[in-house]
Amino acid sequence: MLPVGLRDQIVAHARESRPEECCGLIAGRGGAATRLIQCANAHPTPVFRYAIDPREQLAAFRSMDDAGEELLAIYHSHPASQPYPSPTDRAEWHYPDALAVLVSLRATEPELHAYRIADGAVTEVRLEAT
Amino acid sequence: MAVTVRLPGSLRDAVGGANKVEAKGATLEEVFGDIERRHPGFRALVLDDGGAIRTYVNVYIGDQDARASGGTKAPVSDGAEIMVIPAMAGG
């Protein structure tokens, strides 16, 4: 489940970051999202790629532990392409238990979709807005 | 030296699904070797053929980046928390 407020925050982050890709984490409890952890895009070519700084990851995992949360999803934006995991997204995915949330800004209305990526296979997961 | 090794992401599968394991060793290499004895295949996921930390993995001993502290030769102290974090990246 993804509260509408968090969905709006992801879209706002994507718009602020355009033309670069944005990225961050969704923390949760019991499968329900609790908050967004916005991260900086540390990749040297942020218009086409994203990378979260390892120190930000370390801080985020500790923060989630302290709050009794787990990593539910990693989100990033595709400023001008479809909201579907690219070959790079699939090849560099190391979190089979988390969802990949993608927001595309290619159209007037933002498109947000979630996927599970495991062993290179992509399965869309319906996100229920709450 | 007894340490706790935390494993978010795909590395959990290599240790039977746990998000942390207890291990022993005076260096990172010894700690990974100890885990390898109980969970064969773990070492190859975090270290390359030359024994260096794989590029997609970041290892922290407490707040210290292991790469900046000697890599696999980095010393670990009793009770240390080691976090092995796979990269979060894409396109």
Backbone of each chain as ProteinMPNN parsed JSONL, in Angstrom:
{"seq_chain_A": "MLPVGLRDQIVAHARESRPEECCGLIAGRGGAATRLIQCANAHPTPVFRYAIDPREQLAAFRSMDDAGEELLAIYHSHPASQPYPSPTDRAEWHYPDALAVLVSLRATEPELHAYRIADGAVTEVRLEAT", "coords_chain_A": {"N_chain_A": [[0.842, -1.203, 0.0], [0.495, 2.203, -0.788], [0.467, 5.284, 0.551], [-1.361, 8.148, -0.574], [-0.155, 10.576, -0.068], [2.581, 9.954, 0.039], [2.982, 9.078, -2.538], [2.586, 11.47, -3.886], [4.781, 12.866, -2.908], [6.895, 11.475, -4.099], [6.454, 12.028, -6.788], [6.768, 14.808, -6.718], [9.454, 14.972, -5.997], [10.606, 13.841, -8.255], [9.904, 15.745, -10.192], [11.215, 18.045, -9.255], [13.815, 17.265, -9.627], [14.156, 16.867, -12.321], [16.005, 17.763, -15.256], [17.333, 15.52, -14.368], [17.547, 12.159, -13.008], [15.725, 11.175, -10.137], [16.058, 9.677, -6.859], [15.385, 7.341, -4.188], [14.208, 5.919, -1.062], [11.555, 3.805, 0.152], [10.25, 3.377, 3.226], [8.78, 1.015, 5.523], [6.235, -0.707, 7.487], [5.177, -3.928, 8.221], [4.484, -4.328, 5.562], [3.188, -2.034, 4.806], [3.615, 1.231, 3.604], [5.457, 3.734, 5.307], [7.058, 6.031, 5.276], [8.953, 8.299, 3.203], [12.321, 8.211, 2.145], [14.212, 10.481, 0.93], [16.886, 10.549, -1.371], [20.106, 11.665, -2.524], [21.041, 11.825, -5.96], [23.813, 10.231, -6.774], [25.159, 9.519, -9.019], [27.572, 9.995, -11.655], [26.538, 10.67, -14.185], [23.747, 11.823, -14.024], [21.484, 12.339, -15.554], [20.859, 10.168, -17.033], [21.245, 8.007, -15.385], [21.077, 6.524, -12.081], [22.359, 6.528, -8.734], [22.671, 5.626, -5.384], [24.376, 7.1, -2.758], [26.644, 5.165, -0.858], [27.017, 5.836, 1.84], [24.696, 7.214, 2.427], [22.913, 5.14, 2.16], [23.729, 3.533, 4.303], [23.095, 5.201, 6.483], [20.349, 5.352, 6.094], [19.484, 2.674, 6.432], [20.115, 2.331, 9.12], [18.474, 4.251, 10.275], [15.954, 3.219, 9.602], [16.05, 0.825, 11.023], [16.159, 1.798, 13.653], [13.627, 2.872, 13.822], [12.05, 0.685, 13.675], [11.393, -0.17, 11.172], [11.234, -1.498, 7.781], [12.92, -1.969, 4.63], [10.908, -1.189, 2.026], [10.748, -0.412, -0.638], [12.67, 0.778, -3.46], [12.867, 3.775, -5.069], [12.918, 5.47, -8.242], [13.25, 7.934, -10.851], [12.216, 8.213, -14.296], [12.868, 10.59, -16.343], [12.174, 11.081, -19.03], [11.406, 8.748, -20.232], [9.767, 5.486, -20.457], [7.804, 4.163, -17.659], [9.188, 1.725, -16.729], [11.346, -0.92, -15.741], [14.605, -0.463, -16.888], [17.114, -2.15, -18.942], [19.515, -1.694, -17.555], [18.526, -1.084, -15.005], [17.53, -3.586, -14.307], [19.804, -5.201, -14.423], [21.384, -4.162, -12.418], [20.075, -4.577, -10.069], [19.753, -5.432, -6.732], [18.047, -6.138, -4.709], [15.912, -8.239, -4.1], [13.771, -8.587, -2.351], [12.575, -6.163, -2.087], [10.487, -3.612, -3.599], [10.697, -2.18, -6.884], [10.086, 1.024, -7.556], [8.918, 3.068, -10.05], [8.752, 6.261, -11.499], [7.512, 7.994, -14.188], [7.989, 10.878, -16.173], [7.289, 11.405, -18.729], [4.891, 12.064, -19.917], [2.152, 14.462, -19.632], [0.686, 13.881, -17.332], [2.036, 12.372, -14.486], [3.353, 9.02, -14.406], [3.204, 6.255, -12.361], [4.588, 3.262, -11.334], [5.001, -0.034, -9.9], [7.347, -2.673, -9.374], [8.461, -6.065, -9.049], [11.677, -7.306, -9.015], [13.479, -10.043, -9.744], [16.078, -12.275, -10.126], [16.517, -11.175, -12.639], [14.032, -11.178, -13.82], [11.005, -9.406, -14.38], [8.171, -8.373, -12.643], [5.084, -6.827, -12.586], [3.654, -5.061, -9.857], [0.661, -4.337, -8.293], [-0.014, -1.208, -7.005], [-1.677, -0.197, -4.222], [-3.46, 2.661, -3.566], [-3.767, 4.575, -0.642]], "CA_chain_A": [[0.0, 0.0, 0.0], [1.27, 3.446, -0.859], [-0.395, 6.438, 0.812], [-1.366, 9.166, -1.63], [0.824, 11.599, 0.294], [3.926, 9.518, -0.351], [3.01, 9.095, -4.001], [2.771, 12.87, -4.284], [6.165, 13.257, -2.596], [7.772, 10.886, -5.113], [6.261, 12.808, -8.024], [7.38, 16.124, -6.506], [10.91, 14.774, -6.037], [10.965, 13.625, -9.668], [9.776, 17.018, -10.917], [12.292, 18.951, -8.812], [15.112, 16.753, -10.084], [14.194, 16.871, -13.782], [16.073, 16.6, -16.164], [18.063, 14.388, -13.8], [16.749, 11.153, -12.331], [15.746, 11.241, -8.675], [16.044, 8.337, -6.263], [15.169, 7.311, -2.745], [13.707, 4.68, -0.486], [10.278, 3.815, 0.857], [10.317, 2.541, 4.426], [7.441, 0.592, 5.909], [6.049, -1.719, 8.542], [4.142, -4.897, 7.892], [4.095, -4.201, 4.162], [2.557, -0.741, 4.533], [4.606, 2.301, 3.557], [5.351, 4.708, 6.392], [7.683, 7.306, 4.929], [9.903, 8.354, 2.096], [13.662, 8.697, 2.478], [14.766, 11.024, -0.314], [18.343, 10.454, -1.449], [20.717, 12.396, -3.629], [21.527, 10.975, -7.041], [25.266, 10.388, -6.735], [25.788, 9.029, -10.248], [28.195, 11.096, -12.417], [25.683, 11.072, -15.31], [22.431, 11.664, -13.389], [20.374, 12.482, -16.499], [20.533, 8.845, -17.567], [21.489, 6.942, -14.413], [21.013, 6.927, -10.675], [23.097, 5.735, -7.752], [22.549, 6.184, -4.036], [25.66, 7.069, -2.07], [26.64, 4.114, 0.171], [26.861, 6.406, 3.198], [23.271, 7.497, 2.601], [22.279, 3.836, 2.377], [24.048, 3.12, 5.67], [22.292, 6.031, 7.386], [18.939, 5.003, 5.909], [19.231, 1.381, 7.075], [20.138, 2.529, 10.577], [17.266, 5.006, 10.621], [14.819, 2.292, 9.524], [16.183, -0.097, 12.158], [15.797, 2.516, 14.879], [12.186, 3.125, 13.798], [11.336, -0.584, 13.539], [10.882, -0.248, 9.794], [11.989, -2.286, 6.831], [12.969, -1.381, 3.289], [9.819, -1.701, 1.177], [10.958, -0.131, -2.067], [13.635, 1.776, -3.915], [12.212, 4.459, -6.189], [13.674, 6.427, -9.048], [12.444, 8.499, -11.93], [12.624, 8.244, -15.7], [12.327, 11.894, -16.729], [11.639, 11.161, -20.392], [11.149, 7.427, -20.814], [8.637, 4.752, -19.88], [7.953, 3.74, -16.265], [9.45, 0.289, -16.731], [12.776, -1.11, -15.453], [15.489, -0.552, -18.05], [18.094, -3.244, -18.788], [20.452, -1.329, -16.478], [17.806, -1.269, -13.737], [17.419, -5.014, -14.001], [21.141, -5.776, -14.221], [22.019, -3.652, -11.2], [19.131, -4.704, -8.951], [20.247, -6.389, -5.733], [17.101, -6.163, -3.589], [14.742, -9.008, -4.555], [12.645, -8.496, -1.41], [12.005, -4.811, -2.151], [9.897, -3.264, -4.892], [11.278, -1.076, -7.653], [9.021, 1.965, -7.911], [9.372, 3.973, -11.096], [7.843, 7.318, -11.911], [7.886, 8.579, -15.48], [7.454, 12.218, -16.432], [7.278, 11.591, -20.191], [3.604, 12.646, -20.307], [1.716, 15.548, -18.745], [0.371, 13.245, -16.059], [3.083, 11.41, -14.09], [2.958, 7.608, -14.364], [3.958, 5.586, -11.306], [4.358, 1.815, -11.31], [5.896, -0.788, -9.021], [7.733, -3.974, -9.926], [9.391, -6.915, -8.333], [12.732, -7.757, -9.927], [14.194, -11.166, -9.133], [16.798, -13.062, -11.132], [16.383, -10.519, -13.936], [12.635, -11.187, -14.274], [10.252, -8.256, -13.885], [6.733, -8.606, -12.469], [4.436, -5.62, -12.059], [2.897, -5.224, -8.618], [-0.327, -3.273, -8.213], [0.12, -0.389, -5.817], [-2.963, 0.307, -3.759], [-3.387, 3.986, -2.952], [-4.579, 4.643, 0.579]], "C_chain_A": [[0.873, 1.247, 0.0], [0.328, 4.625, -0.598], [-0.263, 7.496, -0.278], [-0.319, 10.244, -1.339], [2.236, 11.227, -0.115], [4.066, 9.489, -1.866], [3.279, 10.514, -4.49], [4.201, 13.345, -4.012], [7.148, 12.708, -3.64], [7.686, 11.695, -6.409], [6.919, 14.18, -7.888], [8.896, 16.029, -6.574], [11.383, 14.607, -7.485], [10.925, 14.942, -10.447], [10.886, 17.995, -10.543], [13.63, 18.545, -9.423], [15.27, 16.809, -11.599], [15.123, 17.967, -14.279], [16.848, 15.408, -15.609], [17.089, 13.381, -13.187], [16.825, 11.398, -10.823], [15.744, 9.821, -8.139], [15.848, 8.433, -4.755], [14.576, 5.988, -2.32], [12.317, 4.882, 0.098], [10.409, 2.835, 2.015], [8.898, 2.13, 4.792], [7.445, -0.38, 7.065], [4.92, -2.64, 8.116], [3.627, -4.754, 6.462], [3.422, -2.889, 3.805], [3.604, 0.371, 4.612], [4.373, 3.309, 4.674], [5.959, 6.061, 6.022], [8.643, 7.139, 3.763], [11.255, 8.795, 2.64], [14.278, 9.177, 1.162], [16.285, 10.934, -0.263], [18.835, 11.317, -2.602], [21.109, 11.396, -4.708], [23.025, 11.22, -7.184], [25.949, 9.923, -8.017], [26.388, 10.19, -11.041], [27.408, 11.522, -13.659], [24.22, 10.911, -14.889], [21.241, 11.856, -14.33], [19.924, 11.106, -16.994], [20.632, 7.723, -16.536], [21.225, 7.452, -13.011], [21.878, 5.995, -9.842], [22.929, 6.421, -6.405], [23.885, 6.006, -3.332], [25.609, 6.016, -0.953], [26.465, 4.661, 1.591], [25.397, 6.776, 3.47], [22.498, 6.203, 2.837], [22.49, 3.387, 3.822], [23.176, 3.882, 6.665], [20.817, 5.641, 7.302], [18.612, 3.677, 6.594], [19.219, 1.522, 8.594], [18.88, 3.252, 11.049], [16.038, 4.086, 10.606], [14.855, 1.299, 10.685], [15.709, 0.559, 13.442], [14.286, 2.705, 14.972], [11.372, 1.829, 13.677], [10.735, -0.757, 12.154], [11.754, -1.184, 8.956], [12.006, -1.552, 5.493], [11.867, -2.01, 2.444], [10.135, -1.534, -0.302], [12.1, 0.849, -2.27], [12.964, 2.456, -5.104], [13.221, 5.287, -6.969], [12.814, 6.881, -10.2], [13.081, 8.26, -13.293], [12.042, 9.542, -16.256], [11.67, 11.917, -18.117], [11.352, 9.8, -21.014], [10.09, 6.677, -19.998], [8.895, 4.331, -18.42], [8.11, 2.232, -16.155], [10.951, 0.096, -16.51], [13.6, -1.294, -16.728], [16.416, -1.759, -17.88], [19.106, -2.955, -17.681], [19.798, -1.513, -15.113], [17.782, -2.739, -13.328], [18.786, -5.604, -13.654], [21.745, -5.363, -12.879], [21.114, -3.749, -9.968], [19.589, -5.794, -7.992], [19.307, -6.525, -4.538], [15.816, -6.9, -3.967], [13.539, -8.938, -3.618], [11.969, -7.127, -1.432], [11.376, -4.596, -3.527], [10.729, -2.177, -5.561], [10.111, -0.184, -8.062], [9.587, 2.965, -8.918], [8.316, 5.02, -11.381], [8.389, 7.912, -13.204], [7.213, 9.935, -15.632], [7.346, 12.471, -17.929], [5.981, 12.239, -20.666], [3.237, 13.767, -19.339], [1.41, 15.01, -17.358], [1.481, 12.265, -15.678], [2.53, 9.995, -14.017], [3.83, 6.903, -13.33], [3.583, 4.108, -11.251], [5.377, 1.144, -10.396], [6.143, -2.179, -9.59], [8.55, -4.752, -8.914], [10.403, -7.411, -9.361], [13.509, -8.853, -9.208], [14.792, -12.019, -10.238], [16.587, -12.492, -12.536], [14.959, -10.465, -14.471], [11.864, -10.053, -13.602], [8.769, -8.609, -13.804], [6.105, -7.339, -11.909], [3.61, -5.963, -10.825], [1.945, -4.042, -8.517], [-0.144, -2.512, -6.903], [-1.246, 0.14, -5.419], [-2.754, 1.655, -3.088], [-4.272, 3.999, -1.712], [-4.694, 6.089, 1.046]], "O_chain_A": [[1.873, 1.318, 0.715], [-0.52, 4.933, -1.436], [0.817, 7.705, -0.831], [0.322, 10.76, -2.254], [3.003, 12.078, -0.564], [5.116, 9.827, -2.414], [4.092, 10.733, -5.389], [4.763, 14.124, -4.782], [8.107, 13.381, -4.017], [8.698, 12.003, -7.039], [7.554, 14.662, -8.826], [9.552, 16.902, -7.143], [12.41, 15.153, -7.887], [11.807, 15.217, -11.261], [11.432, 18.686, -11.403], [14.476, 19.396, -9.699], [16.391, 16.8, -12.107], [15.036, 19.072, -13.744], [17.006, 14.398, -16.294], [15.944, 13.719, -12.886], [17.872, 11.783, -10.302], [15.463, 8.873, -8.872], [16.109, 9.465, -4.137], [14.458, 5.056, -3.115], [11.949, 5.99, 0.488], [10.643, 1.642, 1.825], [7.932, 2.8, 4.426], [8.49, -0.814, 7.551], [3.849, -2.192, 7.707], [2.458, -5.03, 6.191], [3.114, -2.646, 2.639], [4.378, 0.441, 5.566], [3.237, 3.691, 4.953], [5.44, 7.108, 6.407], [9.069, 6.042, 3.4], [11.319, 9.665, 3.509], [14.8, 8.38, 0.382], [16.895, 11.212, 0.769], [18.088, 11.65, -3.522], [21.466, 10.257, -4.408], [23.454, 12.275, -7.652], [27.177, 9.929, -8.101], [25.787, 11.263, -11.102], [27.597, 12.639, -14.141], [23.536, 9.988, -15.332], [20.106, 11.568, -13.95], [18.756, 10.907, -17.33], [20.16, 6.613, -16.78], [21.156, 8.659, -12.778], [22.099, 4.837, -10.195], [23.033, 7.643, -6.299], [24.453, 4.915, -3.308], [24.647, 5.975, -0.186], [25.84, 4.021, 2.437], [24.92, 6.664, 4.599], [21.545, 6.173, 3.616], [21.561, 2.922, 4.482], [22.592, 3.292, 7.573], [20.12, 5.605, 8.316], [17.585, 3.562, 7.262], [18.401, 0.9, 9.272], [18.299, 2.913, 12.08], [15.187, 4.166, 11.491], [13.818, 0.972, 11.262], [14.96, -0.032, 14.22], [13.723, 2.699, 16.067], [10.145, 1.873, 13.587], [9.703, -1.406, 11.984], [12.842, -1.596, 9.361], [11.215, -0.639, 5.256], [11.886, -3.211, 2.177], [9.829, -2.405, -1.116], [12.447, 1.632, -1.386], [12.539, 1.785, -6.044], [14.234, 5.739, -6.434], [11.777, 6.286, -10.492], [14.298, 8.125, -13.426], [10.862, 9.596, -16.601], [10.729, 12.675, -18.352], [11.08, 9.717, -22.212], [9.593, 7.175, -18.988], [10.041, 4.165, -18.002], [7.274, 1.548, -15.565], [11.751, 0.869, -17.038], [13.319, -2.176, -17.539], [16.494, -2.328, -16.791], [19.51, -3.862, -16.954], [20.417, -2.025, -14.18], [17.987, -3.083, -12.164], [18.916, -6.398, -12.722], [22.515, -6.111, -12.278], [21.353, -3.09, -8.956], [19.788, -6.94, -8.392], [19.723, -6.977, -3.471], [14.765, -6.283, -4.136], [12.412, -9.199, -4.038], [10.896, -6.959, -0.852], [11.689, -5.299, -4.488], [11.375, -1.366, -4.897], [9.247, -0.602, -8.832], [10.6, 3.617, -8.667], [7.13, 4.709, -11.492], [9.56, 8.279, -13.299], [6.049, 10.122, -15.277], [7.315, 13.624, -18.36], [5.967, 12.895, -21.708], [3.93, 13.991, -18.346], [1.809, 15.586, -16.346], [1.832, 11.404, -16.485], [1.385, 9.788, -13.618], [5.057, 6.951, -13.414], [2.409, 3.756, -11.136], [6.46, 1.673, -10.149], [5.263, -2.78, -10.206], [9.227, -4.189, -8.054], [10.034, -7.877, -10.439], [14.128, -8.603, -8.173], [14.098, -12.432, -11.166], [16.49, -13.243, -13.506], [14.697, -9.786, -15.464], [12.044, -9.778, -12.416], [8.182, -9.086, -14.776], [6.54, -6.831, -10.876], [2.96, -7.007, -10.758], [2.359, -2.889, -8.638], [-0.123, -3.108, -5.826], [-1.896, 0.845, -6.191], [-1.963, 1.776, -2.152], [-5.393, 3.491, -1.735], [-5.339, 6.361, 2.059]]}, "seq_chain_B": "MAVTVRLPGSLRDAVGGANKVEAKGATLEEVFGDIERRHPGFRALVLDDGGAIRTYVNVYIGDQDARASGGTKAPVSDGAEIMVIPAMAGG", "coords_chain_B": {"N_chain_B": [[37.376, -12.785, 18.134], [34.119, -11.677, 18.262], [31.626, -10.721, 16.051], [28.9, -8.837, 14.56], [27.29, -9.299, 11.54], [25.572, -7.544, 9.228], [23.154, -7.916, 6.673], [21.608, -6.531, 4.298], [19.295, -6.799, 1.543], [20.075, -8.754, -1.426], [22.028, -10.445, -0.413], [21.134, -11.755, 1.781], [19.941, -14.148, 1.055], [22.08, -15.828, 0.711], [22.8, -16.599, 3.21], [20.798, -18.115, 4.208], [18.535, -16.565, 4.505], [18.528, -14.9, 6.682], [18.773, -11.61, 8.145], [20.935, -10.832, 9.527], [24.059, -12.102, 10.739], [26.027, -13.816, 13.164], [29.547, -13.753, 13.608], [33.045, -14.739, 13.582], [36.356, -13.371, 13.849], [39.461, -11.632, 13.246], [40.015, -9.925, 11.263], [38.435, -8.474, 8.345], [38.56, -10.315, 6.275], [38.859, -12.734, 7.656], [36.448, -12.813, 9.0], [34.602, -13.0, 6.873], [35.482, -15.452, 5.932], [34.763, -17.116, 8.022], [31.986, -16.99, 7.871], [31.686, -18.12, 5.37], [32.38, -20.782, 5.859], [30.144, -21.753, 7.131], [28.165, -21.058, 5.399], [28.5, -21.907, 2.484], [29.593, -20.363, -0.506], [29.007, -17.772, 0.047], [31.294, -16.124, 0.256], [32.164, -15.763, -2.401], [30.242, -14.108, -3.368], [30.694, -11.656, -2.229], [33.374, -11.099, -2.475], [35.836, -10.742, -5.072], [37.562, -12.738, -7.622], [40.183, -12.173, -7.104], [40.182, -11.692, -4.463], [39.383, -9.221, -3.58], [37.045, -6.726, -2.376], [33.947, -6.883, -3.935], [32.838, -4.745, -6.628], [30.173, -3.963, -6.579], [29.431, -4.056, -4.011], [29.357, -2.549, -0.802], [31.149, -2.174, 2.15], [30.887, -1.641, 5.556], [32.567, -1.119, 8.567], [31.446, -0.611, 11.542], [31.296, 2.814, 11.394], [33.155, 3.052, 9.474], [34.367, 2.946, 6.184], [35.244, -0.001, 4.718], [36.953, -0.24, 2.51], [38.585, 1.936, 2.716], [40.044, 1.294, 4.835], [41.879, -0.697, 4.567], [40.719, -2.691, 3.13], [39.964, -6.099, 2.693], [41.757, -6.729, 4.606], [41.213, -5.172, 6.692], [41.073, -4.42, 10.133], [38.925, -5.833, 12.652], [37.068, -5.121, 15.552], [36.21, -6.613, 18.711], [32.801, -7.22, 19.083], [32.056, -5.528, 17.07], [29.973, -4.009, 14.528], [29.285, -5.015, 11.365], [28.391, -3.964, 8.195], [27.152, -5.078, 5.182], [26.517, -3.831, 2.207], [24.694, -4.054, -0.677], [24.914, -2.329, -3.817], [22.747, 0.4, -4.718], [21.461, 1.184, -7.581], [20.93, 2.213, -11.012], [19.362, 2.773, -14.211]], "CA_chain_B": [[36.521, -11.594, 18.118], [32.765, -11.951, 17.779], [31.034, -9.54, 15.417], [27.605, -9.015, 13.913], [27.342, -8.893, 10.137], [24.213, -7.296, 8.737], [23.134, -8.202, 5.237], [20.392, -6.165, 3.582], [19.252, -7.105, 0.108], [20.197, -10.09, -2.0], [22.998, -11.292, 0.291], [20.422, -12.566, 2.784], [19.684, -15.499, 0.536], [23.295, -16.637, 0.825], [22.958, -17.092, 4.585], [19.557, -18.772, 4.617], [17.413, -15.632, 4.657], [18.667, -14.031, 7.86], [19.318, -10.29, 7.783], [22.235, -10.645, 10.175], [24.685, -13.322, 11.245], [27.162, -13.628, 14.07], [30.733, -14.372, 13.02], [34.281, -14.502, 14.338], [37.522, -13.061, 13.045], [40.168, -10.406, 13.639], [40.006, -9.06, 10.078], [37.253, -8.682, 7.515], [38.78, -11.555, 5.538], [38.584, -13.851, 8.559], [35.003, -12.806, 9.268], [33.935, -13.56, 5.693], [35.854, -16.866, 5.889], [33.949, -17.807, 9.029], [30.624, -17.116, 7.308], [31.787, -19.054, 4.243], [32.402, -22.159, 6.367], [28.766, -22.164, 7.472], [27.282, -20.772, 4.258], [29.357, -21.959, 1.285], [29.139, -19.533, -1.624], [28.897, -16.382, 0.485], [32.517, -15.367, -0.029], [32.231, -15.423, -3.826], [29.294, -13.031, -3.656], [31.179, -10.365, -1.727], [34.771, -10.888, -2.887], [36.102, -11.208, -6.442], [38.527, -13.837, -7.715], [41.449, -11.723, -6.526], [40.02, -11.514, -3.016], [38.999, -7.837, -3.247], [35.598, -6.512, -2.212], [33.318, -6.669, -5.242], [32.516, -3.332, -6.845], [28.767, -3.646, -6.299], [29.212, -4.201, -2.574], [30.045, -1.633, 0.101], [31.258, -2.785, 3.478], [31.208, -0.706, 6.641], [32.874, -1.662, 9.898], [30.964, 0.568, 12.263], [31.104, 3.908, 10.435], [34.325, 3.101, 8.592], [34.335, 2.251, 4.898], [36.321, -1.002, 4.758], [37.919, -0.003, 1.427], [39.514, 2.972, 3.175], [40.7, 0.818, 6.066], [42.676, -1.895, 4.288], [39.957, -3.697, 2.379], [39.691, -7.323, 3.46], [42.716, -6.808, 5.72], [40.777, -4.227, 7.724], [40.856, -5.07, 11.432], [37.612, -5.674, 13.282], [37.19, -5.257, 17.001], [35.186, -7.441, 19.333], [31.504, -6.545, 19.206], [31.821, -4.597, 15.952], [28.888, -4.284, 13.6], [29.725, -4.898, 9.97], [27.238, -3.947, 7.302], [27.522, -5.356, 3.79], [25.381, -3.218, 1.508], [24.751, -4.049, -2.142], [24.651, -1.014, -4.423], [21.42, 0.768, -5.211], [21.774, 1.96, -8.78], [20.256, 1.782, -12.226], [19.384, 3.76, -15.28]], "C_chain_B": [[35.152, -11.964, 17.548], [32.169, -10.65, 17.233], [29.662, -9.883, 14.859], [27.73, -8.502, 12.486], [25.914, -8.747, 9.631], [24.212, -7.312, 7.218], [21.799, -7.791, 4.599], [20.457, -6.633, 2.129], [19.546, -8.549, -0.231], [21.143, -11.005, -1.23], [22.352, -12.14, 1.381], [20.26, -14.008, 2.323], [20.887, -16.418, 0.743], [23.51, -17.169, 2.23], [21.63, -17.643, 5.116], [18.416, -17.834, 4.935], [17.518, -14.7, 5.85], [19.209, -12.667, 7.441], [20.565, -9.941, 8.585], [22.742, -11.987, 10.685], [25.793, -12.929, 12.216], [28.359, -14.339, 13.444], [31.948, -14.032, 13.87], [35.418, -14.192, 13.382], [38.148, -11.762, 13.508], [40.273, -9.43, 12.483], [38.727, -9.356, 9.286], [37.359, -10.012, 6.766], [38.445, -12.773, 6.413], [37.087, -13.952, 8.862], [34.25, -13.426, 8.087], [34.242, -15.055, 5.567], [35.021, -17.684, 6.859], [32.518, -18.009, 8.521], [30.628, -18.145, 6.178], [31.758, -20.51, 4.725], [30.99, -22.66, 6.672], [27.807, -21.993, 6.293], [28.128, -20.737, 2.979], [28.755, -21.152, 0.127], [29.059, -18.063, -1.251], [30.101, -15.554, 0.037], [32.566, -14.895, -1.488], [31.261, -14.298, -4.19], [29.836, -11.663, -3.247], [32.623, -10.062, -2.135], [34.98, -11.427, -4.298], [37.194, -12.285, -6.423], [39.876, -13.468, -7.103], [41.35, -11.469, -5.025], [39.648, -10.105, -2.601], [37.473, -7.733, -3.115], [35.0, -6.183, -3.578], [32.826, -5.232, -5.386], [31.073, -2.995, -6.486], [28.433, -3.714, -4.809], [29.992, -3.131, -1.811], [30.011, -2.229, 1.496], [31.652, -1.716, 4.488], [31.468, -1.481, 7.913], [32.568, -0.521, 10.855], [30.673, 1.657, 11.236], [32.21, 3.966, 9.387], [34.099, 2.306, 7.312], [35.518, 1.286, 4.866], [37.368, -0.76, 3.671], [38.98, 1.016, 1.844], [40.297, 2.521, 4.403], [41.487, -0.463, 5.832], [41.935, -2.979, 3.544], [39.696, -4.921, 3.242], [40.667, -7.497, 4.625], [42.301, -5.899, 6.872], [40.539, -4.964, 9.043], [39.434, -4.85, 11.932], [37.773, -5.897, 14.782], [36.024, -6.072, 17.552], [33.889, -6.633, 19.488], [31.18, -5.605, 18.056], [30.594, -5.012, 15.136], [29.388, -4.009, 12.183], [28.481, -4.917, 9.098], [27.715, -4.111, 5.858], [26.345, -4.927, 2.92], [25.563, -3.301, -0.011], [24.358, -2.674, -2.687], [23.181, -0.842, -4.762], [21.666, 1.699, -6.392], [21.013, 1.409, -9.973], [20.289, 2.888, -13.259], [18.019, 4.265, -15.627]], "O_chain_B": [[35.067, -12.514, 16.449], [32.212, -9.611, 17.891], [29.306, -11.052, 14.707], [28.222, -7.397, 12.257], [25.147, -9.709, 9.611], [25.124, -6.804, 6.566], [20.942, -8.648, 4.383], [21.536, -6.832, 1.57], [19.301, -9.453, 0.568], [21.069, -12.225, -1.378], [22.935, -13.118, 1.849], [20.42, -14.952, 3.097], [20.736, -17.625, 0.927], [24.308, -18.085, 2.432], [21.379, -17.635, 6.321], [17.435, -18.236, 5.56], [16.688, -13.806, 6.014], [20.002, -12.567, 6.505], [21.182, -8.898, 8.367], [21.964, -12.882, 11.015], [26.404, -11.867, 12.104], [28.211, -15.394, 12.827], [31.899, -13.169, 14.747], [35.448, -14.68, 12.252], [37.481, -10.901, 14.082], [40.581, -8.254, 12.679], [38.039, -10.349, 9.526], [36.377, -10.742, 6.637], [37.817, -13.724, 5.947], [36.538, -15.049, 8.966], [33.372, -14.268, 8.274], [33.386, -15.837, 5.152], [34.623, -18.809, 6.556], [31.921, -19.067, 8.72], [29.697, -18.939, 6.045], [31.174, -21.37, 4.066], [30.685, -23.84, 6.493], [26.788, -22.676, 6.194], [28.433, -19.664, 2.459], [27.564, -21.254, -0.168], [29.045, -17.199, -2.127], [29.959, -14.447, -0.484], [32.963, -13.764, -1.768], [31.441, -13.619, -5.201], [29.485, -10.642, -3.838], [33.042, -8.904, -2.138], [34.386, -12.434, -4.681], [37.679, -12.686, -5.365], [40.618, -14.335, -6.643], [42.331, -11.075, -4.393], [39.599, -9.805, -1.408], [36.725, -8.54, -3.667], [35.495, -5.306, -4.286], [32.448, -4.588, -4.408], [30.78, -1.855, -6.124], [27.299, -3.462, -4.402], [31.145, -2.844, -2.134], [28.982, -2.721, 1.958], [32.624, -0.984, 4.296], [30.707, -2.371, 8.292], [33.344, 0.429, 10.965], [29.889, 1.446, 10.311], [32.198, 4.833, 8.513], [33.693, 1.145, 7.35], [36.669, 1.711, 4.975], [38.548, -1.043, 3.881], [40.121, 0.966, 1.385], [41.111, 3.27, 4.943], [41.738, -1.226, 6.764], [42.465, -4.072, 3.346], [39.259, -4.8, 4.387], [40.436, -8.309, 5.521], [42.964, -5.862, 7.909], [39.883, -6.005, 9.069], [38.821, -3.816, 11.669], [38.53, -6.767, 15.213], [34.98, -6.193, 16.911], [33.904, -5.501, 19.97], [30.136, -4.953, 18.066], [30.233, -6.187, 15.065], [29.849, -2.913, 11.865], [27.62, -5.784, 9.247], [28.574, -3.366, 5.386], [25.303, -5.583, 2.902], [26.477, -2.689, -0.565], [23.564, -1.956, -2.079], [22.472, -1.806, -5.052], [22.036, 2.859, -6.215], [20.516, 0.283, -9.946], [21.11, 3.804, -13.203], [17.879, 5.106, -16.515]]}, "name": "protein", "num_of_chains": 2, "seq": "MLPVGLRDQIVAHARESRPEECCGLIAGRGGAATRLIQCANAHPTPVFRYAIDPREQLAAFRSMDDAGEELLAIYHSHPASQPYPSPTDRAEWHYPDALAVLVSLRATEPELHAYRIADGAVTEVRLEATMAVTVRLPGSLRDAVGGANKVEAKGATLEEVFGDIERRHPGFRALVLDDGGAIRTYVNVYIGDQDARASGGTKAPVSDGAEIMVIPAMAGG"}
